[in-house]
Amino acid sequence: MRKFVGYINNDRFAIGCTGQSVYVYDDMGNELKKFNDITYAYTPLFCPEKNIFIVKSTAGKLALR
C-alpha cells in the first residue's frame, strides 16, 4: 500500500488519503477505487449507520461516497 496522511479501516473497507487522492481498498488490500476530485483531503470518516464514507479537506470541502 501507499504512504497515507489520513487512513481508516473497518471490517469491509480501508480508506487512505494522500492529500491529492483518496484510495478505497477492500478487506484483502485490493484497490477498488481512486478519487482525484478533492484536493487537500486528509481526513476520512465512515458513516456508522450507512455504507458511505466522508472525506474532509483542509480547503473546507466535503466529499460523500
C-alpha positions as CSV (number, residue, x, y, z in Angstrom):
1,M,0.0,0.0,0.0
2,R,0.9,3.6,-0.4
3,K,2.0,6.0,2.3
4,F,-1.1,7.9,3.6
5,V,-1.5,11.0,5.6
6,G,-5.1,10.0,6.7
7,Y,-6.1,6.3,7.0
8,I,-9.0,4.4,8.4
9,N,-10.4,0.9,8.1
10,N,-13.3,-1.2,9.2
11,D,-14.3,-4.8,8.7
12,R,-15.1,-4.2,5.0
13,F,-13.1,-1.3,3.6
14,A,-10.0,0.8,4.1
15,I,-9.7,4.5,3.1
16,G,-6.4,6.2,2.6
17,C,-5.8,9.9,1.8
18,T,-2.6,11.4,0.3
19,G,-3.9,14.9,0.0
20,Q,-4.4,14.8,-3.7
21,S,-6.0,11.3,-4.0
22,V,-8.4,9.2,-2.0
23,Y,-7.9,5.4,-2.3
24,V,-10.5,2.8,-1.4
25,Y,-9.4,-0.8,-0.6
26,D,-11.3,-3.9,0.3
27,D,-10.6,-6.0,3.4
28,M,-8.0,-8.0,1.5
29,G,-6.0,-4.9,0.5
30,N,-7.1,-4.8,-3.2
31,E,-7.6,-1.3,-4.5
32,L,-11.2,-0.7,-5.5
33,K,-11.2,2.9,-6.5
34,K,-9.1,6.0,-6.6
35,F,-10.6,9.5,-6.5
36,N,-8.8,12.7,-7.5
37,D,-11.7,15.2,-7.3
38,I,-11.0,16.7,-3.9
39,T,-7.7,18.3,-3.1
40,Y,-6.1,18.7,0.3
41,A,-8.1,15.7,1.5
42,Y,-6.6,14.3,4.7
43,T,-9.4,13.2,7.0
44,P,-11.5,10.1,6.0
45,L,-14.5,9.1,8.1
46,F,-17.0,6.2,7.9
47,C,-20.7,6.8,8.5
48,P,-21.6,4.3,11.2
49,E,-25.2,3.6,10.1
50,K,-24.8,3.6,6.3
51,N,-22.5,2.2,3.7
52,I,-20.8,5.5,2.9
53,F,-17.7,7.4,3.8
54,I,-16.9,11.1,4.0
55,V,-13.6,12.8,3.3
56,K,-12.9,16.3,4.6
57,S,-10.3,18.6,3.0
58,T,-8.4,21.4,4.6
59,A,-9.8,23.6,1.9
60,G,-13.2,23.5,3.5
61,K,-14.8,20.8,1.2
62,L,-16.5,17.6,2.0
63,A,-16.9,14.6,-0.3
64,L,-19.5,11.8,0.3
65,R,-19.2,8.5,-1.5
